Amino acid sequence: MGPLRPTIALTTGEPAGIGPDLASQIQVPDGRAHVVLIGDGNLLAERARLTGHPFDVKPYASKVMDESGLSLLDIPLARRAEPGHLDPENAPYVLTLIDRALTGLRSGEFDALVTAPVHKAHLNASGIPFLGHTEYLAEKTGIPHPVMLFVTPTFRVALVTTHIALKDVPAALTSANLRATIEVLVHDLRGRYGLSDPAIGVLGLNPHAGEGGWFGNEEAAVITPVIRELNSRGLRVSGPWPADTAFIPESVQTQDAWVSLYHDQALPVVKHAYFDSAVNVTLGLPFLRTSVDHGTALDLAGTGRARVQPLQAALEHAIRYGQGG
């Protein structure tokens, strides 16, 4: 168990996007944590001025915080960032922020991680291979099977496949992949969220969960056998559920978590219902990592129109659950 007031690292993300705008507005509820903003201090102060918010955050000192609960671990940019304009020279800076947070998480300096959005395409175009925070953190920590979980006020959804093309999903939906996803999900629901016997609902891949094989055989060939195996081990797993009815009010709260088989199977529901309050959580890591469920929104950077609520929700989730597991 960590300290009563956890120390949370918050990386400020792509400097041309809205991450710095949001980070400069973040608030720590009731002094319940020490939140360390990791990023360029001049950038954060500039975005605060552009968006009309005060920014007076003291330099970071380990385990010491002022009344705001905030401090700044200043990491300078390679070059001044213009809102909305991606700069290849600043691409390595984005990974520097994450790596500094990882160093602190490994040493116990930080208790959990919150990440503002990065621009994956820009990093790759700049010569830095990057699939996403989830994959990067898993590689750096040696975790074989990270799981992306979206937590909303009324339901949770974990993904089996994430950032791959839709045409590649059926081949990626293997028994091993599905089984490992559910095992990690159950482990973290027990250890971090305090659910001793979580109920897990697995969605079908095809319309109407295959309609008895008429619309595809993945349900019979892969999904159902894995569910039966996990049931035989005492896990409370059900399905495959037709995805078009799983999220109606009569169904959605019957399960402690849902397992979605590909990125856009469940995330449109999540973002439609809870865009400002859904939290992206990475399961399977040795620490809690949370994030927003949106991108860098380059067109909103520096305008004052980006909404801080999603990042605020990610922070409050990290404060509440970051000491479990």
KOLZA-366992 format. One record per residue (C-alpha): z, x, y; residue number from 1. Coordinates in steps of 0.001 Angstrom, whole numbers, plus 500000, padded with zeros to 6 digits. Layout:
BEGIN
<rec><zz>Z</zz><xx>X</xx><yy>Y</yy><num>NUM</num></rec>
...
This chain:
BEGIN
<rec><zz>500000</zz><xx>500000</xx><yy>500000</yy><num>1</num></rec>
<rec><zz>499040</zz><xx>501366</xx><yy>503404</yy><num>2</num></rec>
<rec><zz>501026</zz><xx>501218</xx><yy>506630</yy><num>3</num></rec>
<rec><zz>502061</zz><xx>497895</xx><yy>508110</yy><num>4</num></rec>
<rec><zz>499638</zz><xx>498574</xx><yy>510928</yy><num>5</num></rec>
<rec><zz>496497</zz><xx>499872</xx><yy>509214</yy><num>6</num></rec>
<rec><zz>494200</zz><xx>502316</xx><yy>510949</yy><num>7</num></rec>
<rec><zz>490653</zz><xx>500916</xx><yy>510903</yy><num>8</num></rec>
<rec><zz>487582</zz><xx>503041</xx><yy>511604</yy><num>9</num></rec>
<rec><zz>484831</zz><xx>501134</xx><yy>513434</yy><num>10</num></rec>
<rec><zz>481459</zz><xx>502863</xx><yy>513586</yy><num>11</num></rec>
<rec><zz>479422</zz><xx>501689</xx><yy>516563</yy><num>12</num></rec>
<rec><zz>475997</zz><xx>501728</xx><yy>514886</yy><num>13</num></rec>
<rec><zz>472484</zz><xx>502184</xx><yy>516218</yy><num>14</num></rec>
<rec><zz>472867</zz><xx>503287</xx><yy>519856</yy><num>15</num></rec>
<rec><zz>469791</zz><xx>501389</xx><yy>521035</yy><num>16</num></rec>
<rec><zz>471014</zz><xx>498134</xx><yy>519482</yy><num>17</num></rec>
<rec><zz>473861</zz><xx>495740</xx><yy>520147</yy><num>18</num></rec>
<rec><zz>476502</zz><xx>497659</xx><yy>518170</yy><num>19</num></rec>
<rec><zz>477812</zz><xx>499536</xx><yy>521239</yy><num>20</num></rec>
<rec><zz>477771</zz><xx>496306</xx><yy>523278</yy><num>21</num></rec>
<rec><zz>479926</zz><xx>494558</xx><yy>520685</yy><num>22</num></rec>
<rec><zz>482239</zz><xx>497493</xx><yy>520007</yy><num>23</num></rec>
<rec><zz>483044</zz><xx>497781</xx><yy>523714</yy><num>24</num></rec>
<rec><zz>484264</zz><xx>494154</xx><yy>523656</yy><num>25</num></rec>
<rec><zz>486300</zz><xx>494219</xx><yy>520440</yy><num>26</num></rec>
<rec><zz>489940</zz><xx>493175</xx><yy>520566</yy><num>27</num></rec>
<rec><zz>492804</zz><xx>493865</xx><yy>518175</yy><num>28</num></rec>
<rec><zz>494755</zz><xx>490661</xx><yy>517521</yy><num>29</num></rec>
<rec><zz>498470</zz><xx>490961</xx><yy>518299</yy><num>30</num></rec>
<rec><zz>498484</zz><xx>494736</xx><yy>517919</yy><num>31</num></rec>
<rec><zz>498228</zz><xx>494341</xx><yy>514140</yy><num>32</num></rec>
<rec><zz>496159</zz><xx>497494</xx><yy>513654</yy><num>33</num></rec>
<rec><zz>495018</zz><xx>500725</xx><yy>515210</yy><num>34</num></rec>
<rec><zz>491246</zz><xx>500452</xx><yy>515584</yy><num>35</num></rec>
<rec><zz>489390</zz><xx>503708</xx><yy>516130</yy><num>36</num></rec>
<rec><zz>485983</zz><xx>503258</xx><yy>517757</yy><num>37</num></rec>
<rec><zz>483702</zz><xx>506037</xx><yy>516505</yy><num>38</num></rec>
<rec><zz>480804</zz><xx>506707</xx><yy>518855</yy><num>39</num></rec>
<rec><zz>479652</zz><xx>508083</xx><yy>522176</yy><num>40</num></rec>
<rec><zz>482207</zz><xx>507205</xx><yy>524846</yy><num>41</num></rec>
<rec><zz>479704</zz><xx>507313</xx><yy>527704</yy><num>42</num></rec>
<rec><zz>477415</zz><xx>504938</xx><yy>525807</yy><num>43</num></rec>
<rec><zz>480219</zz><xx>502454</xx><yy>525197</yy><num>44</num></rec>
<rec><zz>481334</zz><xx>502582</xx><yy>528829</yy><num>45</num></rec>
<rec><zz>477753</zz><xx>502089</xx><yy>530024</yy><num>46</num></rec>
<rec><zz>477183</zz><xx>499081</xx><yy>527768</yy><num>47</num></rec>
<rec><zz>480472</zz><xx>497594</xx><yy>528920</yy><num>48</num></rec>
<rec><zz>479276</zz><xx>497869</xx><yy>532524</yy><num>49</num></rec>
<rec><zz>475884</zz><xx>496355</xx><yy>531684</yy><num>50</num></rec>
<rec><zz>477450</zz><xx>493426</xx><yy>529859</yy><num>51</num></rec>
<rec><zz>480184</zz><xx>492858</xx><yy>532412</yy><num>52</num></rec>
<rec><zz>483205</zz><xx>493790</xx><yy>530315</yy><num>53</num></rec>
<rec><zz>486021</zz><xx>496209</xx><yy>531125</yy><num>54</num></rec>
<rec><zz>486281</zz><xx>499307</xx><yy>528933</yy><num>55</num></rec>
<rec><zz>489280</zz><xx>501594</xx><yy>529260</yy><num>56</num></rec>
<rec><zz>490023</zz><xx>503051</xx><yy>525843</yy><num>57</num></rec>
<rec><zz>492125</zz><xx>506165</xx><yy>525405</yy><num>58</num></rec>
<rec><zz>491027</zz><xx>509149</xx><yy>523294</yy><num>59</num></rec>
<rec><zz>491878</zz><xx>508977</xx><yy>519609</yy><num>60</num></rec>
<rec><zz>495050</zz><xx>510596</xx><yy>518349</yy><num>61</num></rec>
<rec><zz>495851</zz><xx>510113</xx><yy>514665</yy><num>62</num></rec>
<rec><zz>498264</zz><xx>507216</xx><yy>514010</yy><num>63</num></rec>
<rec><zz>499013</zz><xx>506831</xx><yy>517726</yy><num>64</num></rec>
<rec><zz>497777</zz><xx>503838</xx><yy>519682</yy><num>65</num></rec>
<rec><zz>498367</zz><xx>502182</xx><yy>523025</yy><num>66</num></rec>
<rec><zz>499132</zz><xx>498527</xx><yy>523605</yy><num>67</num></rec>
<rec><zz>495480</zz><xx>497504</xx><yy>523158</yy><num>68</num></rec>
<rec><zz>495451</zz><xx>498811</xx><yy>519583</yy><num>69</num></rec>
<rec><zz>492221</zz><xx>500687</xx><yy>520361</yy><num>70</num></rec>
<rec><zz>491292</zz><xx>504338</xx><yy>520708</yy><num>71</num></rec>
<rec><zz>488030</zz><xx>506274</xx><yy>520954</yy><num>72</num></rec>
<rec><zz>486854</zz><xx>509057</xx><yy>518659</yy><num>73</num></rec>
<rec><zz>484100</zz><xx>510408</xx><yy>520886</yy><num>74</num></rec>
<rec><zz>480953</zz><xx>511693</xx><yy>519136</yy><num>75</num></rec>
<rec><zz>478206</zz><xx>512503</xx><yy>521678</yy><num>76</num></rec>
<rec><zz>474620</zz><xx>511353</xx><yy>521345</yy><num>77</num></rec>
<rec><zz>471798</zz><xx>513872</xx><yy>521124</yy><num>78</num></rec>
<rec><zz>470160</zz><xx>512097</xx><yy>524053</yy><num>79</num></rec>
<rec><zz>471102</zz><xx>509188</xx><yy>526291</yy><num>80</num></rec>
<rec><zz>470223</zz><xx>505895</xx><yy>524586</yy><num>81</num></rec>
<rec><zz>468193</zz><xx>503245</xx><yy>526374</yy><num>82</num></rec>
<rec><zz>469023</zz><xx>499668</xx><yy>525335</yy><num>83</num></rec>
<rec><zz>466327</zz><xx>498351</xx><yy>523023</yy><num>84</num></rec>
<rec><zz>464448</zz><xx>501664</xx><yy>522700</yy><num>85</num></rec>
<rec><zz>464794</zz><xx>503526</xx><yy>519413</yy><num>86</num></rec>
<rec><zz>464860</zz><xx>507321</xx><yy>519704</yy><num>87</num></rec>
<rec><zz>464264</zz><xx>509547</xx><yy>516647</yy><num>88</num></rec>
<rec><zz>466429</zz><xx>512274</xx><yy>518205</yy><num>89</num></rec>
<rec><zz>469441</zz><xx>509964</xx><yy>517970</yy><num>90</num></rec>
<rec><zz>468811</zz><xx>508952</xx><yy>514353</yy><num>91</num></rec>
<rec><zz>471089</zz><xx>511665</xx><yy>512831</yy><num>92</num></rec>
<rec><zz>473894</zz><xx>510512</xx><yy>515138</yy><num>93</num></rec>
<rec><zz>474096</zz><xx>507219</xx><yy>513241</yy><num>94</num></rec>
<rec><zz>474893</zz><xx>508982</xx><yy>509960</yy><num>95</num></rec>
<rec><zz>477282</zz><xx>511350</xx><yy>511733</yy><num>96</num></rec>
<rec><zz>479408</zz><xx>508340</xx><yy>512684</yy><num>97</num></rec>
<rec><zz>479503</zz><xx>507080</xx><yy>509089</yy><num>98</num></rec>
<rec><zz>480229</zz><xx>510527</xx><yy>507677</yy><num>99</num></rec>
<rec><zz>483129</zz><xx>511053</xx><yy>510085</yy><num>100</num></rec>
<rec><zz>484588</zz><xx>507723</xx><yy>509030</yy><num>101</num></rec>
<rec><zz>484163</zz><xx>508675</xx><yy>505360</yy><num>102</num></rec>
<rec><zz>486029</zz><xx>511929</xx><yy>505909</yy><num>103</num></rec>
<rec><zz>488951</zz><xx>509981</xx><yy>507352</yy><num>104</num></rec>
<rec><zz>488873</zz><xx>507373</xx><yy>504593</yy><num>105</num></rec>
<rec><zz>488987</zz><xx>510041</xx><yy>501887</yy><num>106</num></rec>
<rec><zz>491931</zz><xx>511824</xx><yy>503494</yy><num>107</num></rec>
<rec><zz>493968</zz><xx>508690</xx><yy>504181</yy><num>108</num></rec>
<rec><zz>493510</zz><xx>509024</xx><yy>507938</yy><num>109</num></rec>
<rec><zz>491805</zz><xx>505604</xx><yy>507934</yy><num>110</num></rec>
<rec><zz>492642</zz><xx>502605</xx><yy>505763</yy><num>111</num></rec>
<rec><zz>489406</zz><xx>500596</xx><yy>506030</yy><num>112</num></rec>
<rec><zz>485955</zz><xx>500727</xx><yy>507579</yy><num>113</num></rec>
<rec><zz>484092</zz><xx>498294</xx><yy>509828</yy><num>114</num></rec>
<rec><zz>480444</zz><xx>499054</xx><yy>510571</yy><num>115</num></rec>
<rec><zz>478256</zz><xx>497839</xx><yy>513397</yy><num>116</num></rec>
<rec><zz>474597</zz><xx>497399</xx><yy>512392</yy><num>117</num></rec>
<rec><zz>472131</zz><xx>500247</xx><yy>511969</yy><num>118</num></rec>
<rec><zz>468333</zz><xx>500135</xx><yy>511989</yy><num>119</num></rec>
<rec><zz>467242</zz><xx>501022</xx><yy>508453</yy><num>120</num></rec>
<rec><zz>463506</zz><xx>501157</xx><yy>509198</yy><num>121</num></rec>
<rec><zz>464063</zz><xx>503485</xx><yy>512150</yy><num>122</num></rec>
<rec><zz>466205</zz><xx>505867</xx><yy>510100</yy><num>123</num></rec>
<rec><zz>463556</zz><xx>506026</xx><yy>507396</yy><num>124</num></rec>
<rec><zz>460752</zz><xx>506477</xx><yy>509932</yy><num>125</num></rec>
<rec><zz>462785</zz><xx>509334</xx><yy>511441</yy><num>126</num></rec>
<rec><zz>462808</zz><xx>511122</xx><yy>508087</yy><num>127</num></rec>
<rec><zz>466276</zz><xx>510019</xx><yy>506933</yy><num>128</num></rec>
<rec><zz>466121</zz><xx>508067</xx><yy>503631</yy><num>129</num></rec>
<rec><zz>468489</zz><xx>505109</xx><yy>504034</yy><num>130</num></rec>
<rec><zz>468541</zz><xx>501842</xx><yy>502078</yy><num>131</num></rec>
<rec><zz>471653</zz><xx>500507</xx><yy>503795</yy><num>132</num></rec>
<rec><zz>475367</zz><xx>501044</xx><yy>504333</yy><num>133</num></rec>
<rec><zz>476181</zz><xx>499657</xx><yy>500875</yy><num>134</num></rec>
<rec><zz>473970</zz><xx>502112</xx><yy>499025</yy><num>135</num></rec>
<rec><zz>474873</zz><xx>505065</xx><yy>501275</yy><num>136</num></rec>
<rec><zz>478625</zz><xx>504584</xx><yy>500919</yy><num>137</num></rec>
<rec><zz>478317</zz><xx>504160</xx><yy>497154</yy><num>138</num></rec>
<rec><zz>476346</zz><xx>507400</xx><yy>496832</yy><num>139</num></rec>
<rec><zz>478800</zz><xx>509335</xx><yy>499003</yy><num>140</num></rec>
<rec><zz>481815</zz><xx>508070</xx><yy>497054</yy><num>141</num></rec>
<rec><zz>480245</zz><xx>508340</xx><yy>493595</yy><num>142</num></rec>
<rec><zz>480490</zz><xx>504610</xx><yy>492900</yy><num>143</num></rec>
<rec><zz>477878</zz><xx>503543</xx><yy>490315</yy><num>144</num></rec>
<rec><zz>477718</zz><xx>499836</xx><yy>491122</yy><num>145</num></rec>
<rec><zz>478595</zz><xx>498626</xx><yy>494624</yy><num>146</num></rec>
<rec><zz>478422</zz><xx>494889</xx><yy>495236</yy><num>147</num></rec>
<rec><zz>477559</zz><xx>493134</xx><yy>498475</yy><num>148</num></rec>
<rec><zz>479843</zz><xx>490133</xx><yy>499044</yy><num>149</num></rec>
<rec><zz>479566</zz><xx>487624</xx><yy>501883</yy><num>150</num></rec>
<rec><zz>482798</zz><xx>485874</xx><yy>502769</yy><num>151</num></rec>
<rec><zz>482743</zz><xx>482653</xx><yy>504798</yy><num>152</num></rec>
<rec><zz>485587</zz><xx>480302</xx><yy>505734</yy><num>153</num></rec>
<rec><zz>484811</zz><xx>478084</xx><yy>502720</yy><num>154</num></rec>
<rec><zz>482959</zz><xx>480121</xx><yy>500068</yy><num>155</num></rec>
<rec><zz>482071</zz><xx>483637</xx><yy>498874</yy><num>156</num></rec>
<rec><zz>478724</zz><xx>484897</xx><yy>497583</yy><num>157</num></rec>
<rec><zz>478018</zz><xx>488208</xx><yy>495818</yy><num>158</num></rec>
<rec><zz>474499</zz><xx>489617</xx><yy>495374</yy><num>159</num></rec>
<rec><zz>473082</zz><xx>491113</xx><yy>492182</yy><num>160</num></rec>
<rec><zz>470031</zz><xx>492618</xx><yy>493898</yy><num>161</num></rec>
<rec><zz>469925</zz><xx>493439</xx><yy>497597</yy><num>162</num></rec>
<rec><zz>467229</zz><xx>495212</xx><yy>499588</yy><num>163</num></rec>
<rec><zz>464257</zz><xx>495009</xx><yy>497256</yy><num>164</num></rec>
<rec><zz>460993</zz><xx>493068</xx><yy>497362</yy><num>165</num></rec>
<rec><zz>461081</zz><xx>489572</xx><yy>495902</yy><num>166</num></rec>
<rec><zz>458408</zz><xx>490504</xx><yy>493370</yy><num>167</num></rec>
<rec><zz>460735</zz><xx>493187</xx><yy>491970</yy><num>168</num></rec>
<rec><zz>463724</zz><xx>490889</xx><yy>491425</yy><num>169</num></rec>
<rec><zz>462977</zz><xx>489661</xx><yy>487867</yy><num>170</num></rec>
<rec><zz>462675</zz><xx>493218</xx><yy>486542</yy><num>171</num></rec>
<rec><zz>465884</zz><xx>494255</xx><yy>488342</yy><num>172</num></rec>
<rec><zz>467771</zz><xx>491283</xx><yy>486905</yy><num>173</num></rec>
<rec><zz>468935</zz><xx>493004</xx><yy>483728</yy><num>174</num></rec>
<rec><zz>471895</zz><xx>492106</xx><yy>481562</yy><num>175</num></rec>
<rec><zz>473588</zz><xx>495364</xx><yy>482549</yy><num>176</num></rec>
<rec><zz>473063</zz><xx>494758</xx><yy>486283</yy><num>177</num></rec>
<rec><zz>474320</zz><xx>491168</xx><yy>486147</yy><num>178</num></rec>
<rec><zz>477298</zz><xx>492060</xx><yy>483960</yy><num>179</num></rec>
<rec><zz>478352</zz><xx>494972</xx><yy>486191</yy><num>180</num></rec>
<rec><zz>478082</zz><xx>492830</xx><yy>489329</yy><num>181</num></rec>
<rec><zz>480360</zz><xx>490149</xx><yy>487897</yy><num>182</num></rec>
<rec><zz>482842</zz><xx>492727</xx><yy>486589</yy><num>183</num></rec>
<rec><zz>483141</zz><xx>494421</xx><yy>490003</yy><num>184</num></rec>
<rec><zz>483418</zz><xx>491030</xx><yy>491686</yy><num>185</num></rec>
<rec><zz>486225</zz><xx>489871</xx><yy>489391</yy><num>186</num></rec>
<rec><zz>488053</zz><xx>493196</xx><yy>489711</yy><num>187</num></rec>
<rec><zz>488085</zz><xx>493090</xx><yy>493514</yy><num>188</num></rec>
<rec><zz>488847</zz><xx>489365</xx><yy>493737</yy><num>189</num></rec>
<rec><zz>491937</zz><xx>490106</xx><yy>491649</yy><num>190</num></rec>
<rec><zz>492999</zz><xx>493351</xx><yy>493287</yy><num>191</num></rec>
<rec><zz>492079</zz><xx>492788</xx><yy>496920</yy><num>192</num></rec>
<rec><zz>492076</zz><xx>489004</xx><yy>497337</yy><num>193</num></rec>
<rec><zz>494926</zz><xx>488141</xx><yy>494996</yy><num>194</num></rec>
<rec><zz>493012</zz><xx>485776</xx><yy>492695</yy><num>195</num></rec>
<rec><zz>494430</zz><xx>486327</xx><yy>489208</yy><num>196</num></rec>
<rec><zz>491837</zz><xx>484242</xx><yy>487358</yy><num>197</num></rec>
<rec><zz>488845</zz><xx>483722</xx><yy>489646</yy><num>198</num></rec>
<rec><zz>486183</zz><xx>481146</xx><yy>488834</yy><num>199</num></rec>
<rec><zz>482692</zz><xx>482619</xx><yy>489167</yy><num>200</num></rec>
<rec><zz>479517</zz><xx>480525</xx><yy>489370</yy><num>201</num></rec>
<rec><zz>476224</zz><xx>482265</xx><yy>488584</yy><num>202</num></rec>
<rec><zz>473045</zz><xx>480878</xx><yy>490148</yy><num>203</num></rec>
<rec><zz>469841</zz><xx>480501</xx><yy>488197</yy><num>204</num></rec>
<rec><zz>466799</zz><xx>482533</xx><yy>489211</yy><num>205</num></rec>
<rec><zz>464209</zz><xx>479812</xx><yy>488896</yy><num>206</num></rec>
<rec><zz>463941</zz><xx>476287</xx><yy>490362</yy><num>207</num></rec>
<rec><zz>466393</zz><xx>473934</xx><yy>488617</yy><num>208</num></rec>
<rec><zz>467765</zz><xx>476997</xx><yy>486769</yy><num>209</num></rec>
<rec><zz>464540</zz><xx>477158</xx><yy>484772</yy><num>210</num></rec>
<rec><zz>464426</zz><xx>473466</xx><yy>483782</yy><num>211</num></rec>
<rec><zz>465026</zz><xx>474299</xx><yy>480133</yy><num>212</num></rec>
<rec><zz>462458</zz><xx>477098</xx><yy>480113</yy><num>213</num></rec>
<rec><zz>459602</zz><xx>475228</xx><yy>481780</yy><num>214</num></rec>
<rec><zz>459950</zz><xx>477196</xx><yy>485042</yy><num>215</num></rec>
<rec><zz>460861</zz><xx>480608</xx><yy>483631</yy><num>216</num></rec>
<rec><zz>462951</zz><xx>482183</xx><yy>480885</yy><num>217</num></rec>
<rec><zz>465325</zz><xx>484507</xx><yy>482776</yy><num>218</num></rec>
<rec><zz>468116</zz><xx>481966</xx><yy>482439</yy><num>219</num></rec>
<rec><zz>467855</zz><xx>481864</xx><yy>478649</yy><num>220</num></rec>
<rec><zz>466987</zz><xx>485540</xx><yy>478135</yy><num>221</num></rec>
<rec><zz>469424</zz><xx>487215</xx><yy>480542</yy><num>222</num></rec>
<rec><zz>471819</zz><xx>484987</xx><yy>482470</yy><num>223</num></rec>
<rec><zz>473233</zz><xx>482686</xx><yy>479802</yy><num>224</num></rec>
<rec><zz>473916</zz><xx>485474</xx><yy>477268</yy><num>225</num></rec>
<rec><zz>475840</zz><xx>487484</xx><yy>479876</yy><num>226</num></rec>
<rec><zz>477890</zz><xx>484424</xx><yy>480839</yy><num>227</num></rec>
<rec><zz>478750</zz><xx>483763</xx><yy>477180</yy><num>228</num></rec>
<rec><zz>479731</zz><xx>487389</xx><yy>476618</yy><num>229</num></rec>
<rec><zz>482024</zz><xx>487393</xx><yy>479661</yy><num>230</num></rec>
<rec><zz>483534</zz><xx>484071</xx><yy>478596</yy><num>231</num></rec>
<rec><zz>484339</zz><xx>485612</xx><yy>475190</yy><num>232</num></rec>
<rec><zz>486262</zz><xx>488324</xx><yy>477071</yy><num>233</num></rec>
<rec><zz>488338</zz><xx>485716</xx><yy>478886</yy><num>234</num></rec>
<rec><zz>486518</zz><xx>485688</xx><yy>482218</yy><num>235</num></rec>
<rec><zz>485987</zz><xx>482300</xx><yy>483864</yy><num>236</num></rec>
<rec><zz>482233</zz><xx>482445</xx><yy>484501</yy><num>237</num></rec>
<rec><zz>479933</zz><xx>479423</xx><yy>484567</yy><num>238</num></rec>
<rec><zz>476236</zz><xx>478725</xx><yy>484992</yy><num>239</num></rec>
<rec><zz>473446</zz><xx>479176</xx><yy>485473</yy><num>240</num></rec>
<rec><zz>473752</zz><xx>476731</xx><yy>488383</yy><num>241</num></rec>
<rec><zz>470624</zz><xx>475412</xx><yy>490114</yy><num>242</num></rec>
<rec><zz>470634</zz><xx>477194</xx><yy>493461</yy><num>243</num></rec>
<rec><zz>469411</zz><xx>474162</xx><yy>495385</yy><num>244</num></rec>
<rec><zz>472573</zz><xx>472148</xx><yy>494607</yy><num>245</num></rec>
<rec><zz>475246</zz><xx>474835</xx><yy>494236</yy><num>246</num></rec>
<rec><zz>476056</zz><xx>474860</xx><yy>497954</yy><num>247</num></rec>
<rec><zz>476369</zz><xx>471136</xx><yy>498542</yy><num>248</num></rec>
<rec><zz>479927</zz><xx>470090</xx><yy>499530</yy><num>249</num></rec>
<rec><zz>480707</zz><xx>468638</xx><yy>496102</yy><num>250</num></rec>
<rec><zz>479919</zz><xx>471945</xx><yy>494375</yy><num>251</num></rec>
<rec><zz>480461</zz><xx>474872</xx><yy>496706</yy><num>252</num></rec>
<rec><zz>484252</zz><xx>474933</xx><yy>496646</yy><num>253</num></rec>
<rec><zz>484556</zz><xx>474499</xx><yy>492877</yy><num>254</num></rec>
<rec><zz>484141</zz><xx>478267</xx><yy>492474</yy><num>255</num></rec>
<rec><zz>486094</zz><xx>481182</xx><yy>493947</yy><num>256</num></rec>
<rec><zz>482828</zz><xx>483080</xx><yy>494296</yy><num>257</num></rec>
<rec><zz>479141</zz><xx>482599</xx><yy>493609</yy><num>258</num></rec>
<rec><zz>476716</zz><xx>485161</xx><yy>492232</yy><num>259</num></rec>
<rec><zz>473329</zz><xx>485109</xx><yy>493934</yy><num>260</num></rec>
<rec><zz>470507</zz><xx>486906</xx><yy>492169</yy><num>261</num></rec>
<rec><zz>468556</zz><xx>488066</xx><yy>495225</yy><num>262</num></rec>
<rec><zz>469063</zz><xx>488574</xx><yy>498939</yy><num>263</num></rec>
<rec><zz>467465</zz><xx>485429</xx><yy>500333</yy><num>264</num></rec>
<rec><zz>468655</zz><xx>483067</xx><yy>497616</yy><num>265</num></rec>
<rec><zz>472034</zz><xx>482471</xx><yy>499263</yy><num>266</num></rec>
<rec><zz>472037</zz><xx>484276</xx><yy>502602</yy><num>267</num></rec>
<rec><zz>470056</zz><xx>481596</xx><yy>504463</yy><num>268</num></rec>
<rec><zz>472851</zz><xx>479181</xx><yy>503526</yy><num>269</num></rec>
<rec><zz>475534</zz><xx>481648</xx><yy>504645</yy><num>270</num></rec>
<rec><zz>473893</zz><xx>482354</xx><yy>507987</yy><num>271</num></rec>
<rec><zz>473013</zz><xx>478740</xx><yy>508692</yy><num>272</num></rec>
<rec><zz>476549</zz><xx>477563</xx><yy>508095</yy><num>273</num></rec>
<rec><zz>478625</zz><xx>480515</xx><yy>509316</yy><num>274</num></rec>
<rec><zz>476540</zz><xx>482975</xx><yy>511339</yy><num>275</num></rec>
<rec><zz>479411</zz><xx>483803</xx><yy>513707</yy><num>276</num></rec>
<rec><zz>482152</zz><xx>484034</xx><yy>511103</yy><num>277</num></rec>
<rec><zz>480627</zz><xx>485270</xx><yy>507821</yy><num>278</num></rec>
<rec><zz>481681</zz><xx>488794</xx><yy>506868</yy><num>279</num></rec>
<rec><zz>479692</zz><xx>491278</xx><yy>504781</yy><num>280</num></rec>
<rec><zz>482066</zz><xx>493114</xx><yy>502406</yy><num>281</num></rec>
<rec><zz>481195</zz><xx>496014</xx><yy>500110</yy><num>282</num></rec>
<rec><zz>483011</zz><xx>495716</xx><yy>496773</yy><num>283</num></rec>
<rec><zz>483585</zz><xx>498519</xx><yy>494277</yy><num>284</num></rec>
<rec><zz>484426</zz><xx>501206</xx><yy>496849</yy><num>285</num></rec>
<rec><zz>487806</zz><xx>502972</xx><yy>496939</yy><num>286</num></rec>
<rec><zz>488352</zz><xx>501384</xx><yy>500369</yy><num>287</num></rec>
<rec><zz>487418</zz><xx>498132</xx><yy>502080</yy><num>288</num></rec>
<rec><zz>484245</zz><xx>498138</xx><yy>504143</yy><num>289</num></rec>
<rec><zz>483264</zz><xx>495121</xx><yy>506215</yy><num>290</num></rec>
<rec><zz>480382</zz><xx>494431</xx><yy>508543</yy><num>291</num></rec>
<rec><zz>478474</zz><xx>491745</xx><yy>510362</yy><num>292</num></rec>
<rec><zz>475728</zz><xx>489812</xx><yy>508590</yy><num>293</num></rec>
<rec><zz>473093</zz><xx>490470</xx><yy>511285</yy><num>294</num></rec>
<rec><zz>470940</zz><xx>493357</xx><yy>512481</yy><num>295</num></rec>
<rec><zz>470654</zz><xx>495553</xx><yy>515560</yy><num>296</num></rec>
<rec><zz>469013</zz><xx>492885</xx><yy>517787</yy><num>297</num></rec>
<rec><zz>467266</zz><xx>495423</xx><yy>520005</yy><num>298</num></rec>
<rec><zz>466052</zz><xx>492678</xx><yy>522338</yy><num>299</num></rec>
<rec><zz>469647</zz><xx>491722</xx><yy>523173</yy><num>300</num></rec>
<rec><zz>471037</zz><xx>495232</xx><yy>523737</yy><num>301</num></rec>
<rec><zz>472503</zz><xx>495644</xx><yy>527198</yy><num>302</num></rec>
<rec><zz>471826</zz><xx>492031</xx><yy>528202</yy><num>303</num></rec>
<rec><zz>475287</zz><xx>490565</xx><yy>527657</yy><num>304</num></rec>
<rec><zz>473837</zz><xx>487855</xx><yy>525403</yy><num>305</num></rec>
<rec><zz>474944</zz><xx>489318</xx><yy>522059</yy><num>306</num></rec>
<rec><zz>477885</zz><xx>487453</xx><yy>520544</yy><num>307</num></rec>
<rec><zz>480906</zz><xx>489553</xx><yy>519609</yy><num>308</num></rec>
<rec><zz>482355</zz><xx>486950</xx><yy>517202</yy><num>309</num></rec>
<rec><zz>480707</zz><xx>488310</xx><yy>513997</yy><num>310</num></rec>
<rec><zz>482015</zz><xx>491837</xx><yy>514562</yy><num>311</num></rec>
<rec><zz>485400</zz><xx>490448</xx><yy>515566</yy><num>312</num></rec>
<rec><zz>485479</zz><xx>488475</xx><yy>512293</yy><num>313</num></rec>
<rec><zz>484590</zz><xx>491613</xx><yy>510312</yy><num>314</num></rec>
<rec><zz>487420</zz><xx>493500</xx><yy>511986</yy><num>315</num></rec>
<rec><zz>489992</zz><xx>490783</xx><yy>511375</yy><num>316</num></rec>
<rec><zz>488955</zz><xx>490611</xx><yy>507704</yy><num>317</num></rec>
<rec><zz>489452</zz><xx>494369</xx><yy>507391</yy><num>318</num></rec>
<rec><zz>492885</zz><xx>494148</xx><yy>508983</yy><num>319</num></rec>
<rec><zz>493920</zz><xx>491354</xx><yy>506633</yy><num>320</num></rec>
<rec><zz>492554</zz><xx>492708</xx><yy>503357</yy><num>321</num></rec>
<rec><zz>492024</zz><xx>496426</xx><yy>503931</yy><num>322</num></rec>
<rec><zz>495323</zz><xx>497446</xx><yy>502343</yy><num>323</num></rec>
<rec><zz>494760</zz><xx>495634</xx><yy>499023</yy><num>324</num></rec>
<rec><zz>492982</zz><xx>496870</xx><yy>495906</yy><num>325</num></rec>
